[in-house]
Amino acid sequence: MTTATYVLMHGNVETVRFSYDLEAHAVEKVLAVPNAAHAPLTVFARGGRVSEFALNRWWHERGLLASHHQLRALEGHPETRSTLTLAERTWCLSLSDHYWVNDEERPLNWDDINFFDNDFSHDLNLVPVLHAAPRGSTLLARTTTLMPHDEPASVEQRKKWVISGGKRMFIKAGGSPFNQAAYNEVIATRLYRRLLREDDYVPYSLYRDDLGTYCASPMMLGEGEELIPLYDLIRCRRRPDDLGRAAYLLARLRSVGALGTLSTPRRELNLVVSLLRERGIHQPEEFLSKMFTCDFILANDDRHFCNFGAIRDAATLRFKRLAPIYDTGMCLWCRAEKLETFSDFHYATKPFRPKGMRPTDQLALFNHYDWFAESALDGFADEAKAILNRNPLMPPGRNALVHLGIVRNIECLVNRVRRLRG
């Protein structure tokens, strides 16, 4: 049999039934849409129809959760030949949302398999995988033998979920030539503690095992919640009943890149604000000011539209709040091999404008600083340097240069806030 009938589920809600080519690892045809409201925002084509193309795109993006490290660890296993087969074997489950794929011939129940409530193996580098599949399942083979055989020597972004003390923790390596990003996440957490409320950010701490040093963070989600990246809201082709027509049209323009030439960064920011407001997120401007201001201090060049979003109730689909700040590790010039000249400190910020923009120009988009306490930054650059000094992979002298860059950014920010306050 080369074709199966699968059901894209949202928890225990059936959203889309489709035929699937097991050899090509692709959606063949959408058969029915039992509940469009619960379907992923990005599987719709123009006019609100679920399309094979959009559903395949969702499927492939889900498969990318398995990195080349993951595939290298599973090399030679007969049932895992690609990121897509790995996704098939884990029902496309995630710890970010409640979407998964069921087999119509051998249906399973969300309560029995979801990773929020059921244990999973730590064996795999990136994606969580159950210890064993229910007997007869076509989507997941037993995984107790799938052990990593050799770890790559590089320190690229290896990631995995673990269960520690009964809690789900997200673990990731630092990436970059010096494993710096793992330490950067801890530095970002120290900054957030100084400036923000506890529920404004996801805290990171250092985590060590026999393979190296990582950073670890707890789940940002409460019971029954899921994360919707802003990218999904922007790219959504189906206009929800509660979303205004003007914002929807702007979102569509932005999703195809039109606003890169037709709009200014401030208009793109206004689009983000309007999308969040119309999803029920109240006063998002202050939170965005907090996030992007902290990004400026930390020289974060990776705040793309998938690196922030909103949290909604998976059962009611009601958006509850903005997601706390997460994934700030690619900051503090960690991609730069050397920091010898002023140009080495230059970078372009995301997410506004197709090629990014100067950090000072992005900072100028935000004027909400009632939350900002200048004195809270006293000693922060020294604290950041002390954390980087714990990293044995950092070249001599680099930490002092990063310290200097932080000091410059803080001075620039403080001067701007003082001018705004008169």
C-alpha positions as a Markdown table, in Angstrom:
| # | Residue | x | y | z |
|---|---|---|---|---|
| 1 | Met | 0.0 | 0.0 | 0.0 |
| 2 | Thr | 1.5 | 3.3 | -1.0 |
| 3 | Thr | -1.5 | 5.5 | 0.0 |
| 4 | Ala | -3.0 | 6.1 | 3.4 |
| 5 | Thr | -5.8 | 8.3 | 4.6 |
| 6 | Tyr | -4.7 | 10.6 | 7.4 |
| 7 | Val | -6.6 | 13.1 | 9.5 |
| 8 | Leu | -5.0 | 16.4 | 10.6 |
| 9 | Met | -6.1 | 16.7 | 14.2 |
| 10 | His | -6.2 | 19.6 | 16.7 |
| 11 | Gly | -6.3 | 17.8 | 20.0 |
| 12 | Asn | -9.2 | 15.4 | 19.5 |
| 13 | Val | -10.9 | 17.6 | 16.9 |
| 14 | Glu | -10.7 | 16.4 | 13.3 |
| 15 | Thr | -9.8 | 19.3 | 11.0 |
| 16 | Val | -8.7 | 18.0 | 7.6 |
| 17 | Arg | -8.9 | 14.5 | 6.1 |
| 18 | Phe | -6.5 | 13.8 | 3.2 |
| 19 | Ser | -4.9 | 11.1 | 1.2 |
| 20 | Tyr | -1.2 | 10.7 | 1.6 |
| 21 | Asp | 1.5 | 9.1 | -0.6 |
| 22 | Leu | 3.7 | 7.0 | 1.6 |
| 23 | Glu | 6.5 | 6.8 | -1.0 |
| 24 | Ala | 6.5 | 10.4 | -2.1 |
| 25 | His | 5.8 | 11.6 | 1.5 |
| 26 | Ala | 3.3 | 14.1 | 0.2 |
| 27 | Val | -0.3 | 15.0 | 0.5 |
| 28 | Glu | -2.2 | 13.8 | -2.5 |
| 29 | Lys | -5.7 | 15.2 | -2.1 |
| 30 | Val | -7.8 | 17.0 | 0.5 |
| 31 | Leu | -10.8 | 14.7 | 1.0 |
| 32 | Ala | -12.9 | 16.7 | 3.6 |
| 33 | Val | -12.6 | 19.6 | 6.0 |
| 34 | Pro | -14.7 | 18.6 | 9.1 |
| 35 | Asn | -13.7 | 21.7 | 11.1 |
| 36 | Ala | -12.0 | 24.5 | 9.3 |
| 37 | Ala | -11.9 | 26.8 | 12.4 |
| 38 | His | -9.5 | 24.4 | 14.2 |
| 39 | Ala | -7.2 | 23.8 | 11.2 |
| 40 | Pro | -3.7 | 25.4 | 11.2 |
| 41 | Leu | -3.9 | 29.0 | 10.0 |
| 42 | Thr | -1.5 | 28.4 | 7.2 |
| 43 | Val | -3.2 | 25.5 | 5.3 |
| 44 | Phe | -5.7 | 27.8 | 3.5 |
| 45 | Ala | -5.5 | 29.0 | 0.0 |
| 46 | Arg | -7.3 | 32.1 | -1.4 |
| 47 | Gly | -11.0 | 32.1 | -0.6 |
| 48 | Gly | -10.6 | 30.1 | 2.6 |
| 49 | Arg | -10.2 | 26.7 | 0.9 |
| 50 | Val | -7.8 | 24.2 | 2.4 |
| 51 | Ser | -5.4 | 23.4 | -0.5 |
| 52 | Glu | -3.1 | 20.5 | -1.1 |
| 53 | Phe | -0.2 | 22.9 | -1.7 |
| 54 | Ala | -0.7 | 24.7 | 1.6 |
| 55 | Leu | -1.2 | 21.5 | 3.5 |
| 56 | Asn | 2.0 | 20.0 | 1.9 |
| 57 | Arg | 3.9 | 23.2 | 2.9 |
| 58 | Trp | 2.6 | 22.8 | 6.5 |
| 59 | Trp | 3.7 | 19.1 | 6.4 |
| 60 | His | 7.2 | 19.8 | 5.1 |
| 61 | Glu | 7.7 | 22.6 | 7.6 |
| 62 | Arg | 6.7 | 20.2 | 10.4 |
| 63 | Gly | 9.2 | 17.7 | 9.0 |
| 64 | Leu | 12.0 | 20.3 | 9.3 |
| 65 | Leu | 11.8 | 19.8 | 13.1 |
| 66 | Ala | 14.3 | 17.0 | 12.4 |
| 67 | Ser | 17.7 | 18.6 | 11.7 |
| 68 | His | 20.6 | 17.1 | 9.8 |
| 69 | His | 22.0 | 16.2 | 13.2 |
| 70 | Gln | 18.9 | 14.1 | 13.9 |
| 71 | Leu | 19.2 | 12.3 | 10.6 |
| 72 | Arg | 22.9 | 11.7 | 11.0 |
| 73 | Ala | 22.2 | 10.1 | 14.4 |
| 74 | Leu | 19.6 | 7.8 | 12.7 |
| 75 | Glu | 21.6 | 7.1 | 9.7 |
| 76 | Gly | 21.1 | 3.5 | 8.5 |
| 77 | His | 17.8 | 3.0 | 10.4 |
| 78 | Pro | 15.5 | 1.4 | 7.7 |
| 79 | Glu | 12.4 | 3.4 | 8.8 |
| 80 | Thr | 13.9 | 6.8 | 9.0 |
| 81 | Arg | 15.2 | 8.1 | 5.7 |
| 82 | Ser | 14.2 | 11.8 | 5.8 |
| 83 | Thr | 12.8 | 14.5 | 8.0 |
| 84 | Leu | 9.4 | 13.6 | 6.7 |
| 85 | Thr | 9.6 | 10.0 | 7.6 |
| 86 | Leu | 10.7 | 11.0 | 11.1 |
| 87 | Ala | 7.7 | 13.4 | 11.3 |
| 88 | Glu | 5.4 | 10.6 | 10.2 |
| 89 | Arg | 6.7 | 8.3 | 12.8 |
| 90 | Thr | 6.0 | 10.8 | 15.6 |
| 91 | Trp | 2.5 | 11.7 | 14.3 |
| 92 | Cys | 3.9 | 15.3 | 13.7 |
| 93 | Leu | 3.5 | 15.9 | 17.4 |
| 94 | Ser | 5.0 | 19.0 | 19.0 |
| 95 | Leu | 5.3 | 20.6 | 22.4 |
| 96 | Ser | 4.3 | 24.0 | 20.9 |
| 97 | Asp | 0.8 | 23.3 | 19.8 |
| 98 | His | -1.9 | 20.6 | 19.7 |
| 99 | Tyr | -1.7 | 19.6 | 16.0 |
| 100 | Trp | -0.9 | 16.1 | 15.0 |
| 101 | Val | -1.7 | 13.6 | 12.3 |
| 102 | Asn | -3.9 | 10.5 | 12.9 |
| 103 | Asp | -4.2 | 7.3 | 10.8 |
| 104 | Glu | -7.8 | 6.7 | 9.8 |
| 105 | Glu | -7.4 | 3.0 | 9.7 |
| 106 | Arg | -5.8 | 2.7 | 13.1 |
| 107 | Pro | -7.0 | 5.8 | 14.9 |
| 108 | Leu | -5.4 | 7.0 | 18.1 |
| 109 | Asn | -6.5 | 9.4 | 20.9 |
| 110 | Trp | -4.8 | 12.7 | 21.7 |
| 111 | Asp | -5.0 | 12.0 | 25.4 |
| 112 | Asp | -3.0 | 8.8 | 24.9 |
| 113 | Ile | -0.1 | 10.1 | 22.8 |
| 114 | Asn | 0.4 | 13.8 | 23.3 |
| 115 | Phe | 3.8 | 14.9 | 24.6 |
| 116 | Phe | 2.3 | 17.3 | 27.2 |
| 117 | Asp | 0.9 | 14.5 | 29.3 |
| 118 | Asn | 2.8 | 11.4 | 28.2 |
| 119 | Asp | 6.5 | 10.5 | 28.7 |
| 120 | Phe | 8.9 | 10.5 | 25.8 |
| 121 | Ser | 12.4 | 9.3 | 25.1 |
| 122 | His | 15.5 | 11.5 | 25.6 |
| 123 | Asp | 17.4 | 9.4 | 23.1 |
| 124 | Leu | 17.0 | 11.7 | 20.1 |
| 125 | Asn | 18.8 | 14.9 | 19.7 |
| 126 | Leu | 16.0 | 17.1 | 18.5 |
| 127 | Val | 12.5 | 15.9 | 18.5 |
| 128 | Pro | 10.8 | 14.1 | 21.4 |
| 129 | Val | 9.8 | 10.5 | 20.5 |
| 130 | Leu | 7.7 | 8.1 | 22.5 |
| 131 | His | 9.5 | 5.0 | 23.9 |
| 132 | Ala | 7.2 | 2.7 | 22.0 |
| 133 | Ala | 4.3 | 3.0 | 19.7 |
| 134 | Pro | 0.9 | 1.3 | 20.3 |
| 135 | Arg | 0.9 | -2.1 | 18.6 |
| 136 | Gly | 0.0 | -1.9 | 14.9 |
| 137 | Ser | 0.6 | 1.8 | 14.4 |
| 138 | Thr | 1.7 | 2.7 | 10.9 |
| 139 | Leu | 2.9 | 6.2 | 11.9 |
| 140 | Leu | 5.4 | 5.4 | 14.6 |
| 141 | Ala | 7.7 | 2.4 | 14.9 |
| 142 | Arg | 9.3 | 1.4 | 18.2 |
| 143 | Thr | 12.1 | 3.8 | 19.1 |
| 144 | Thr | 13.9 | 2.1 | 22.0 |
| 145 | Thr | 16.8 | 1.1 | 19.6 |
| 146 | Leu | 17.2 | 4.6 | 18.1 |
| 147 | Met | 20.3 | 5.8 | 19.9 |
| 148 | Pro | 22.6 | 8.5 | 18.6 |
| 149 | His | 25.7 | 6.8 | 17.4 |
| 150 | Asp | 28.1 | 9.7 | 17.1 |
| 151 | Glu | 27.8 | 13.4 | 18.0 |
| 152 | Pro | 29.1 | 16.0 | 15.4 |
| 153 | Ala | 32.1 | 17.9 | 16.7 |
| 154 | Ser | 30.6 | 21.2 | 15.8 |
| 155 | Val | 28.4 | 23.2 | 18.2 |
| 156 | Glu | 25.6 | 24.0 | 15.8 |
| 157 | Gln | 22.1 | 24.4 | 17.2 |
| 158 | Arg | 21.3 | 20.9 | 18.5 |
| 159 | Lys | 18.0 | 20.9 | 20.4 |
| 160 | Lys | 15.8 | 18.5 | 22.3 |
| 161 | Trp | 13.0 | 18.3 | 24.9 |
| 162 | Val | 13.7 | 16.4 | 28.2 |
| 163 | Ile | 11.6 | 15.6 | 31.2 |
| 164 | Ser | 13.4 | 16.8 | 34.4 |
| 165 | Gly | 11.8 | 16.5 | 37.8 |
| 166 | Gly | 8.5 | 15.9 | 36.1 |
| 167 | Lys | 8.7 | 19.1 | 34.0 |
| 168 | Arg | 9.3 | 19.5 | 30.3 |
| 169 | Met | 12.5 | 21.4 | 29.6 |
| 170 | Phe | 13.8 | 22.6 | 26.3 |
| 171 | Ile | 17.5 | 22.1 | 25.8 |
| 172 | Lys | 19.6 | 23.6 | 23.1 |
| 173 | Ala | 23.3 | 23.9 | 22.2 |
| 174 | Gly | 24.7 | 27.3 | 21.5 |
| 175 | Gly | 25.5 | 27.3 | 17.8 |
| 176 | Ser | 28.0 | 29.7 | 16.4 |
| 177 | Pro | 31.8 | 28.9 | 16.4 |
| 178 | Phe | 32.1 | 29.4 | 20.2 |
| 179 | Asn | 28.9 | 27.8 | 21.7 |
| 180 | Gln | 28.2 | 31.4 | 22.7 |
| 181 | Ala | 24.4 | 31.4 | 22.1 |
| 182 | Ala | 23.8 | 29.0 | 25.1 |
| 183 | Tyr | 25.5 | 31.6 | 27.4 |
| 184 | Asn | 23.8 | 34.4 | 25.6 |
| 185 | Glu | 20.4 | 33.1 | 26.6 |
| 186 | Val | 21.4 | 33.2 | 30.2 |
| 187 | Ile | 22.7 | 36.8 | 29.8 |
| 188 | Ala | 19.3 | 37.7 | 28.2 |
| 189 | Thr | 17.5 | 36.2 | 31.2 |
| 190 | Arg | 19.6 | 38.3 | 33.6 |
| 191 | Leu | 18.7 | 41.5 | 31.5 |
| 192 | Tyr | 15.0 | 40.6 | 31.6 |
| 193 | Arg | 15.1 | 40.1 | 35.3 |
| 194 | Arg | 16.4 | 43.6 | 35.7 |
| 195 | Leu | 13.9 | 45.4 | 33.4 |
| 196 | Leu | 10.8 | 43.3 | 32.9 |
| 197 | Arg | 8.1 | 41.4 | 34.8 |
| 198 | Glu | 8.5 | 37.7 | 35.4 |
| 199 | Asp | 5.8 | 36.7 | 33.0 |
| 200 | Asp | 7.4 | 38.8 | 30.2 |
| 201 | Tyr | 10.1 | 36.3 | 29.3 |
| 202 | Val | 11.1 | 32.6 | 29.3 |
| 203 | Pro | 14.0 | 32.1 | 31.7 |
| 204 | Tyr | 17.1 | 30.2 | 30.6 |
| 205 | Ser | 19.8 | 28.5 | 32.7 |
| 206 | Leu | 22.9 | 26.6 | 31.9 |
| 207 | Tyr | 22.6 | 22.8 | 31.5 |
| 208 | Arg | 25.5 | 20.4 | 31.3 |
| 209 | Asp | 25.8 | 16.8 | 30.5 |
| 210 | Asp | 28.5 | 14.5 | 29.2 |
| 211 | Leu | 28.2 | 16.0 | 25.7 |
| 212 | Gly | 28.7 | 19.6 | 26.6 |
| 213 | Thr | 27.0 | 22.8 | 27.8 |
| 214 | Tyr | 23.5 | 23.8 | 26.8 |
| 215 | Cys | 20.9 | 26.3 | 27.9 |
| 216 | Ala | 17.6 | 25.0 | 29.3 |
| 217 | Ser | 14.2 | 26.7 | 29.6 |
| 218 | Pro | 10.8 | 25.5 | 30.9 |
| 219 | Met | 7.7 | 25.4 | 28.8 |
| 220 | Met | 6.0 | 28.8 | 28.2 |
| 221 | Leu | 2.6 | 27.2 | 27.9 |
| 222 | Gly | 0.0 | 26.5 | 30.5 |
| 223 | Glu | -2.5 | 23.7 | 30.4 |
| 224 | Gly | -4.5 | 23.6 | 27.2 |
| 225 | Glu | -2.4 | 26.4 | 25.6 |
| 226 | Glu | -0.5 | 26.6 | 22.3 |
| 227 | Leu | 1.9 | 29.0 | 20.7 |
| 228 | Ile | 0.9 | 30.7 | 17.4 |
| 229 | Pro | 4.0 | 32.4 | 15.8 |
| 230 | Leu | 3.3 | 35.8 | 14.4 |
| 231 | Tyr | 4.4 | 34.5 | 11.0 |
| 232 | Asp | 1.3 | 32.3 | 10.9 |
| 233 | Leu | -1.0 | 35.2 | 11.6 |
| 234 | Ile | 0.7 | 37.2 | 8.9 |
| 235 | Arg | 0.7 | 34.4 | 6.3 |
| 236 | Cys | -2.9 | 33.3 | 7.0 |
| 237 | Arg | -4.9 | 33.3 | 3.8 |
| 238 | Arg | -8.3 | 32.7 | 5.4 |
| 239 | Arg | -9.9 | 35.8 | 6.9 |
| 240 | Pro | -11.4 | 34.9 | 10.3 |
| 241 | Asp | -14.8 | 36.3 | 11.1 |
| 242 | Asp | -13.4 | 38.5 | 13.8 |
| 243 | Leu | -10.5 | 40.0 | 11.8 |
| 244 | Gly | -11.0 | 43.4 | 10.1 |
| 245 | Arg | -10.8 | 43.5 | 6.4 |
| 246 | Ala | -8.2 | 46.3 | 6.3 |
| 247 | Ala | -5.8 | 44.4 | 8.5 |
| 248 | Tyr | -6.4 | 41.2 | 6.6 |
| 249 | Leu | -5.5 | 42.8 | 3.3 |
| 250 | Leu | -2.4 | 44.4 | 4.8 |
| 251 | Ala | -1.4 | 41.0 | 6.2 |
| 252 | Arg | -1.8 | 39.4 | 2.8 |
| 253 | Leu | 0.4 | 42.0 | 1.2 |
| 254 | Arg | 3.0 | 41.6 | 3.8 |
| 255 | Ser | 3.0 | 37.8 | 3.5 |
| 256 | Val | 3.9 | 37.9 | -0.1 |
| 257 | Gly | 6.6 | 40.5 | 0.4 |
| 258 | Ala | 4.7 | 43.4 | -1.1 |
| 259 | Leu | 5.1 | 45.7 | 1.9 |
| 260 | Gly | 8.9 | 45.4 | 1.6 |
| 261 | Thr | 8.7 | 48.0 | -1.2 |
| 262 | Leu | 5.3 | 49.6 | -0.6 |
| 263 | Ser | 5.6 | 50.4 | 3.1 |
| 264 | Thr | 7.8 | 51.8 | 5.7 |
| 265 | Pro | 9.0 | 49.8 | 8.8 |
| 266 | Arg | 6.7 | 51.8 | 10.9 |
| 267 | Arg | 3.7 | 50.7 | 8.8 |
| 268 | Glu | 4.9 | 47.1 | 9.1 |
| 269 | Leu | 5.0 | 47.6 | 12.9 |
| 270 | Asn | 1.5 | 49.1 | 12.8 |
| 271 | Leu | 0.4 | 46.0 | 10.9 |
| 272 | Val | 1.8 | 43.7 | 13.6 |
| 273 | Val | 0.0 | 45.8 | 16.3 |
| 274 | Ser | -3.3 | 45.7 | 14.4 |
| 275 | Leu | -3.1 | 42.0 | 13.9 |
| 276 | Leu | -2.5 | 41.4 | 17.5 |
| 277 | Arg | -5.2 | 43.8 | 18.6 |
| 278 | Glu | -7.8 | 42.2 | 16.4 |
| 279 | Arg | -6.9 | 38.8 | 17.8 |
| 280 | Gly | -7.8 | 40.1 | 21.2 |
| 281 | Ile | -4.3 | 41.1 | 22.5 |
| 282 | His | -4.7 | 44.3 | 24.4 |
| 283 | Gln | -2.1 | 47.1 | 24.3 |
| 284 | Pro | 0.7 | 45.1 | 22.5 |
| 285 | Glu | 2.8 | 48.2 | 22.0 |
| 286 | Glu | 4.4 | 48.2 | 25.4 |
| 287 | Phe | 5.4 | 44.5 | 25.2 |
| 288 | Leu | 6.9 | 45.0 | 21.7 |
| 289 | Ser | 8.8 | 48.0 | 23.0 |
| 290 | Lys | 10.2 | 45.9 | 25.8 |
| 291 | Met | 11.2 | 43.0 | 23.5 |
| 292 | Phe | 12.8 | 45.1 | 20.8 |
| 293 | Thr | 14.5 | 47.5 | 23.3 |
| 294 | Cys | 16.1 | 44.5 | 25.0 |
| 295 | Asp | 17.1 | 43.1 | 21.6 |
| 296 | Phe | 18.9 | 46.4 | 21.0 |
| 297 | Ile | 20.9 | 46.1 | 24.2 |
| 298 | Leu | 21.8 | 42.5 | 23.4 |
| 299 | Ala | 22.5 | 43.2 | 19.7 |
| 300 | Asn | 20.0 | 40.5 | 18.7 |
| 301 | Asp | 19.9 | 40.0 | 14.9 |
| 302 | Asp | 17.4 | 37.1 | 14.9 |
| 303 | Arg | 14.0 | 38.4 | 16.0 |
| 304 | His | 12.2 | 37.1 | 12.9 |
| 305 | Phe | 8.4 | 36.6 | 12.8 |
| 306 | Cys | 8.7 | 33.0 | 14.0 |
| 307 | Asn | 10.6 | 34.1 | 17.1 |
| 308 | Phe | 7.7 | 35.8 | 18.7 |
| 309 | Gly | 3.9 | 35.3 | 18.7 |
| 310 | Ala | 0.8 | 34.9 | 20.8 |
| 311 | Ile | -0.6 | 32.2 | 23.0 |
| 312 | Arg | -4.1 | 30.9 | 22.6 |
| 313 | Asp | -6.5 | 28.4 | 24.2 |
| 314 | Ala | -6.4 | 25.3 | 22.0 |
| 315 | Ala | -10.0 | 24.4 | 22.8 |
| 316 | Thr | -11.8 | 27.8 | 22.4 |
| 317 | Leu | -9.3 | 29.3 | 19.9 |
| 318 | Arg | -9.3 | 32.5 | 22.0 |
| 319 | Phe | -6.0 | 34.4 | 22.0 |
| 320 | Lys | -5.0 | 35.1 | 25.6 |
| 321 | Arg | -1.7 | 37.0 | 25.6 |
| 322 | Leu | 1.5 | 37.6 | 23.8 |
| 323 | Ala | 4.1 | 34.8 | 24.2 |
| 324 | Pro | 6.8 | 35.7 | 26.7 |
| 325 | Ile | 10.1 | 36.6 | 25.0 |
| 326 | Tyr | 12.1 | 33.5 | 23.9 |
| 327 | Asp | 14.9 | 32.5 | 21.7 |
| 328 | Thr | 17.4 | 35.4 | 22.0 |
| 329 | Gly | 20.6 | 33.3 | 21.9 |
| 330 | Met | 21.8 | 34.6 | 18.5 |
| 331 | Cys | 22.9 | 37.9 | 19.9 |
| 332 | Leu | 26.0 | 39.7 | 21.3 |
| 333 | Trp | 27.7 | 39.4 | 17.9 |
| 334 | Cys | 28.0 | 35.6 | 18.2 |
| 335 | Arg | 28.0 | 35.1 | 14.4 |
| 336 | Ala | 31.1 | 37.4 | 14.0 |
| 337 | Glu | 34.3 | 35.5 | 13.8 |
| 338 | Lys | 36.3 | 38.5 | 15.0 |
| 339 | Leu | 35.4 | 41.8 | 16.7 |
| 340 | Glu | 38.5 | 43.8 | 15.8 |
| 341 | Thr | 36.9 | 46.9 | 14.0 |
| 342 | Phe | 33.7 | 48.9 | 14.3 |
| 343 | Ser | 32.4 | 47.2 | 11.2 |
| 344 | Asp | 32.6 | 43.8 | 12.9 |
| 345 | Phe | 29.9 | 45.0 | 15.3 |
| 346 | His | 27.6 | 46.0 | 12.5 |
| 347 | Tyr | 24.5 | 43.9 | 11.8 |
| 348 | Ala | 20.9 | 44.2 | 10.4 |
| 349 | Thr | 17.9 | 43.7 | 12.7 |
| 350 | Lys | 14.8 | 41.6 | 11.9 |
| 351 | Pro | 11.9 | 41.4 | 11.2 |
| 352 | Phe | 11.1 | 44.7 | 9.5 |
| 353 | Arg | 12.1 | 45.3 | 5.9 |
| 354 | Pro | 13.1 | 42.3 | 3.7 |
| 355 | Lys | 16.9 | 42.9 | 4.3 |
| 356 | Gly | 16.5 | 44.1 | 7.8 |
| 357 | Met | 17.5 | 47.6 | 9.1 |
| 358 | Arg | 20.0 | 49.4 | 11.2 |
| 359 | Pro | 19.5 | 48.7 | 14.9 |
| 360 | Thr | 19.2 | 52.4 | 15.8 |
| 361 | Asp | 16.5 | 52.8 | 13.1 |
| 362 | Gln | 14.5 | 49.9 | 14.5 |
| 363 | Leu | 14.9 | 51.2 | 18.0 |
| 364 | Ala | 13.4 | 54.6 | 16.8 |
| 365 | Leu | 10.1 | 52.8 | 16.0 |
| 366 | Phe | 9.3 | 52.5 | 19.7 |
| 367 | Asn | 8.4 | 55.3 | 22.1 |
| 368 | His | 6.7 | 53.4 | 25.0 |
| 369 | Tyr | 9.2 | 53.6 | 27.9 |
| 370 | Asp | 7.1 | 54.0 | 31.0 |
| 371 | Trp | 8.4 | 50.5 | 31.9 |
| 372 | Phe | 12.0 | 51.4 | 31.5 |
| 373 | Ala | 14.3 | 51.9 | 34.6 |
| 374 | Glu | 17.7 | 53.3 | 33.7 |
| 375 | Ser | 19.3 | 52.3 | 37.0 |
| 376 | Ala | 18.3 | 48.7 | 36.5 |
| 377 | Leu | 21.1 | 48.4 | 33.9 |
| 378 | Asp | 23.9 | 49.4 | 36.4 |
| 379 | Gly | 26.5 | 46.6 | 36.3 |
| 380 | Phe | 24.7 | 44.6 | 33.6 |
| 381 | Ala | 27.6 | 44.7 | 31.1 |
| 382 | Asp | 29.9 | 43.4 | 33.9 |
| 383 | Glu | 27.4 | 40.6 | 34.7 |
| 384 | Ala | 27.2 | 39.6 | 31.0 |
| 385 | Lys | 31.0 | 39.5 | 30.8 |
| 386 | Ala | 31.2 | 37.3 | 33.9 |
| 387 | Ile | 28.8 | 34.8 | 32.4 |
| 388 | Leu | 30.8 | 34.7 | 29.1 |
| 389 | Asn | 33.9 | 34.1 | 31.1 |
| 390 | Arg | 32.5 | 30.7 | 32.1 |
| 391 | Asn | 32.6 | 29.6 | 28.5 |
| 392 | Pro | 35.9 | 27.8 | 27.8 |
| 393 | Leu | 35.4 | 28.1 | 24.0 |
| 394 | Met | 35.5 | 31.9 | 23.9 |
| 395 | Pro | 38.8 | 33.2 | 22.4 |
| 396 | Pro | 41.0 | 35.4 | 24.6 |
| 397 | Gly | 40.0 | 39.0 | 24.6 |
| 398 | Arg | 36.6 | 38.5 | 23.0 |
| 399 | Asn | 34.6 | 38.8 | 26.2 |
| 400 | Ala | 36.1 | 42.3 | 26.8 |
| 401 | Leu | 35.0 | 43.4 | 23.3 |
| 402 | Val | 31.5 | 42.1 | 23.8 |
| 403 | His | 31.4 | 44.0 | 27.1 |
| 404 | Leu | 32.4 | 47.1 | 25.3 |
| 405 | Gly | 29.6 | 46.6 | 22.7 |
| 406 | Ile | 27.0 | 46.2 | 25.4 |
| 407 | Val | 28.2 | 49.4 | 27.1 |
| 408 | Arg | 27.9 | 51.3 | 23.9 |
| 409 | Asn | 24.4 | 50.0 | 23.3 |
| 410 | Ile | 23.2 | 50.9 | 26.8 |
| 411 | Glu | 24.6 | 54.4 | 26.4 |
| 412 | Cys | 22.8 | 54.9 | 23.1 |
| 413 | Leu | 19.5 | 53.6 | 24.5 |
| 414 | Val | 19.7 | 55.6 | 27.7 |
| 415 | Asn | 20.4 | 58.8 | 25.7 |
| 416 | Arg | 17.4 | 58.2 | 23.5 |
| 417 | Val | 15.1 | 57.5 | 26.4 |
| 418 | Arg | 16.3 | 60.7 | 28.2 |
| 419 | Arg | 15.5 | 62.7 | 25.1 |
| 420 | Leu | 12.0 | 61.2 | 24.8 |
| 421 | Arg | 11.3 | 62.0 | 28.4 |
| 422 | Gly | 12.6 | 65.6 | 28.0 |
